[in-house]
C-alpha cells in the first residue's frame, strides 16, 4: 500500500507540472507590429530612416517588418512586469477574479486574478503579494472588446467578454452581469485613450506626400523601403491598420469572411494569383465583391495594387499587367479615402513619367480619368463589364422603345440614366419635346422607372439576379414619363407612337376605365394598326394582348353566378366522411372543368365581336387607327395620368376607403375607384401644401386643411413622379432651361406664384 501511495503521488506531481506548463508558465509577450508614430520616427529623422523590409514570416510575431524593436516605454511595461510583484504594480484601475477560457486541454476554464492598468490587461496566479504574472495583453487603440450577450449566458451560465489583442485573445467569464459590464467598460475606456498607431506603410505614404516635389528623395524612399515595391512573396500582415478581432465581418458571416485583418492578407494572395490565372475575371470579381462587402478593405487593396505596380520586373508582360487591370476595375467601382487617393494619383503620375507611351501609361491615364467620375457602385461589375474594363473599352447597351423598336449605344461604368435619356432624345429627335422621358426596368409583368442618377451598369448587373429570381427576361425601356402636352405631339412623330403604345399598355392592364363596347372597339383598332385590313389568313395576336383580362373574368363569373343545387348532406360516420371527401373532390374538379369551358366560350365570344369590328375598319391607315384609338381613350378625364394602386386611404375629414387608384397627372392628383371613370376627389397642385413619405408604407399629402394618407407599395415612385411634374412645370414657367431632365433628383419642388409644397420625408435612397 505505501508503494502505491508513493506511485500515485509521483504521477500527480508530474500531472501538476504539466498543468503548470500549460497554465502557469509566462505566455509569449505581446510584440507589436504597429507602432506609435513617435516610436518609429524619433525627432530629427529623415524620411528614409524608416527602413522597412518586405514582410517575411518570423517566429516572434512581428510579421517580418524590419521595424525598430519595442520602444523603451513598451520594454519597461512588458519586461519589468515579470520582475515586480503584484503590490508594486502602478496605476491599477480594476482587479478581481475572472475565469479565462483555455483551449487545447481538458480544462475549459481556469480562474485567475486579473489586473487592468493604463497599458495592459494582466493575469496572475492570485491576489497575494509576490504572485506570479502569467500573461499580459498590451492595450492599443487597435484592440477591441466584445460585450456580454444573453446567448452565451444561456449556453454557459456565465456572462462573457472577449478582449482582442494583436497576438492574444482573452475570453473571460463572470457569473455577474454588472461585473462583466464593468470590466468591458473599463477596458474599452483604456483603448479609447490610446493614441492612434500607424503602420510603416502609412508613415512612408506621408513621407512621399511631403517630398512629392523632390524626385530624388522620393526615389531614395522607394530604394530603401522594399515594402513599397513589387514582391513575389506572401504578405503576412496588412499594409494599413485594422482593429484586432474586428466585428465588421460578422455582418457577412454567411459569406464565409474572417476578420478584416485576415481578409486583407487573403486578398493579397488573390492578387498574386492573377499573374498565373488562365481566366482572371472570376478572381477580379471576387476581390471587388469582398471590397463591396467589407468597406475598410478598399484602401488596403488600393495600397496593395500600388505596391505590386511599383518597380515590378518585366512590367509590361501580360502577367504584370493583370494588376493594372484590377486597378482599373477598382477605380471604376470604388473611390479610396482621401489620403490613399493622393498617394494613388502620385503613383499614376510617376508611372506615366517613367514609362511614356507604354501600356502602363495607357492604364494610368484611363484610371486617372475614371477617378474623376466614379461614384460608389451598388453592384459588383458584371463579367462582361470587367472584360470591357480590362481592355479599356465601353459596353454596348440595348434600350427598347414602346412597341418593337430598340436602339444600341455604348456606355461606360459611369453613365447615368439621365445621360442615356438625353442621348436617346437626341438620336430620335425628341430633345425639343415638351414632355419628359425616363428609362424603365421592365419584364412581362412588372416595370419601374430608373432614377435619373442611377448608374446603368448597376441596373444591367442587377438584371442577372432578378432573372434568376423571377425566371423572366428583363430589359431597359425608354418611355414617356411626364405627359405635359399631349395635344402638342405631332401625329407623324415617334413620340405619337410612344403615346399610342403606352396608352394600349394601360388598356390591357385594365387601367383605362371604359365600357366593354369601347374596349372591343379599341381592340379592333389595335388589330387594324398592327396587321392592316382583316383577312382570313391575317396573323392575330392572342386575346390577352388586345383586351383586359379582368373584364373577361367578370363575364365568366357572371355567367357562373347562377345558383347551383347543393350537394346532399352525407350521414355521419367515418365511411360516409370518406365518401363525402371524395364527392367534394369530384365536385371541385367538375367546377374547374366548367370554369375552363366557360372561359373558352366567353373568350371566343369576345374575340368574335372584336373580329367583326375589325372587318368594319377596312381602309383605315395606321395613322388613322392610332388617332381613332387615342380619341376614344381621351374621353376619360384622367387621360395621361399614371395610376398607382392604393391599398388604403383615409382623410382627416373622416372619409376612408380601400383598393383605390391614385392618379398623378400634370396638373393634379386624383383618386378613383378601380374601374370607374369619375374621380372621387381631385387636388390641383396649387392646393397641395406638402407631400412625402410619413412612415415605411404611408404616403401623406396635405392639401389646404386636409391630411390625406395612402398605404401603397409605390411610395418612392409616387414621390419621384410628383417631383418631376413640379420641376417640369417650374421650368415651363421660365425658371429653368434644361428640358431633358427625367426623374427629378431635387428635393425642392414648387410652382412660381403658387404655394411651395414641402417634402415631409425623403425616400430611403436618392431619387
Phi, psi and omega in degrees: 000314178301322179297320178296322179295317179298316179298318179297318180296318180295320179295317180296321180296318178296320179296319179293328176296319178297316177297323178296325178295322182283324188247331188265336182290152179292128179288162178300130187291157180291121175246131189264126173280331181257146184229158169293152182302322182294329181288325184272330187234081178297157182303137176091359181287155171268161183304328185277000180283346174272087184265115184240124179274169179298135181303136176220144186292128179228166186276341186272007174082011179272003178061021170086355179288129178276062180267163176301153180294179182302141182296167182300319180298318182290323176299317180297319181297315188275310190283321187282340181295327181295337183269330185276154177279174183294322183287342180275355184295124181276154171053051176286134183257309179223143176210152180165171179280135174218156173268137177243136178288132180239125183259156174087004178227171180283346174267117185279325182225146180221145185271129179225162175264114184258143181227128178253122176244184182292343186239344186200167172246116184244155172225147189233170178290333180187178183274354187288160180296135180083008179297144185281133176281128184261337181187163179214148175235109182289132183262123173234177182287355177268353177289160180216158183231132171261127185279162181297145180227157184293324185300314178297322179296320179294325184280324188245341186083006180235150169270128186244149168231148180237129180246122180259126169245186182294316181253327189250154173226117180259119173255113190246149185230145174216148178282346186248128181297314182299322179295317179297317179295320179299315177297315181299316179297316182295317180294317180296324179297319177296316180300318183293337181274351183284143178291147179301137174259152185232148176277161175304324180298318179299317180296321180289325175298319178293322177297319179295320179296320181290334184246021186296339178266009179238085185304323182296318180292322178297315179297324178296321178297316180295320183293327184265359183227087182299341181296342180275352190244167181306142176217149174264348180278166180284167176250129183256359178207150179296157176282336181244158182282136174229146179301143176288133180063037182304140183269357186297330182289344182293337179290344179237032184298333179295342179267001174082022179283147170267206176290163181298323179296317179296319180294327178298317179291319179297322180297323178296323176296322177296319178301317182292332178292340179300327185297327184250000183289136177286322177235099187281347188299319181297319179294316180299316180296323178295319178297316180296321180295319177297319179292329176292319182283321183245088187305321182299341183280352183295313178297322180299314181294321176301315179295321178296322180288323175297319178299313185284349175254014177250123176056039178280139175290143182048059190293339184264008176286160182300322181295315181288329180290346177299325177297320178293325179292319176293321178297325176297315179295321178298317184293338179264003183239315182226149170261138175284172174294167188300318181294313180292328178297318177297317179298319180294315179299319178297318179299317181296317179295321180295317179296319180296321180288330182272340183226061182294149177058032178243172177296325177296322176298318180295316178295318181298320178296316180297317181294319179300318178292321181296322182298337179281343185246342191293135167244156182296128184280152175270336181230151172290138179308144180288170178303315181295318181295320179298318178299320178292320180293324179298331178256009177058044179241169178262160180267153175265125183242134178258127178240128182266154175255166168301130188095201185274357187282159176199165175217160179239141178212156181271138179229157175253182178290349185251000184289130180260168179297321179299319180295319179296318179299316180296319180294321179291322177299318177295318182294324183263002180072032183253009185291343178265003183293145176281345179269164180245159187232162178208163171267146179234140164278131190214138165229193187295333186242354191208148174210156180207135179293147178267130179301144185300329181266005180289143177279128182297325179299322177293319180297314181295322179294322181293339181298327182298313180290324179292321179294326178291327181281315187266350181057034177220159184274137179251154179207163173267135181230136178262120186219165170297137181246302176250114178269095184264334184215077181291329183283339183271005181277126180290138181292343180267359185267161176290337177297326178294322176296319177301315180300317180296312182295318181290327175296319179294324175302318179295322180297312182295325178284355180080024182256016173239103183291115180207157178288165183296327179297316178293324179294323176292322177296320178296319179296320179295318178295325177297317178296318180297322179291319184282316191254327188101206183296151181297142175207152183296332181254011180289137179293140183229124179292162179296159186298325183291350174265000181239330193225139181294133185293329184292331178290317178296321178297320178297321178296318181295314181295324178294320180292330181268005184281354179299137183297135179258149179294131180292147179291152179295145182282122182286156175285163181286161178120152183298323181294316179290327178297317177298317179296322180294320179296318178296321179295322179295319178296320179295319180295320179294320178297321178294320179296317178298318179296318179295323179295313179297319179296316180294324179298315179297320180296313181293320178298319179295321179295316180295316180297321177298318178295321179294318180295323178297319177293325180297320179300326181284356181261013181305133179096348178289132175280172180297317180295319179296320180296317179294319180296316179295321179299310182291331178296320177293318182295326182292348179294338176281132183295337180267015181304132179096350180276163174254126184262138176233136178288133179245120182287326183206141180225135177218142181241154179294345177280353177108350180280144177209159181197168179236155176053071177243175170250132171257114181259120178255115183239186186286337184241344187201170172242129186231157177244133180231145164285139185299124180094350180260142185277330183272138181285140173291314179213151178220138184232102176300151183299333180295339180266350184276121180271323180202160176201156179161186182267118183268334171205198191298330182221023183237131175253134184239133175235130175252116180239109184065236179260016182249140173249126182245126181243131181234130172262120184205158177269000185252038185302308184295321180295319178296316179300313181299316184292319178295319175302316183295319179293318177298315182294318181295317178293323177300315179293321183294336179270013171098013181258011180194157182251339186276111181262006187254007181288136182266269180270122186296128177264353182284148176261357178255116182233147179178168180247140170294142179068009179231156176303140181272115178290148178249155178271127179291317181199140181276155176299164183290342176231156185301146177236000000 
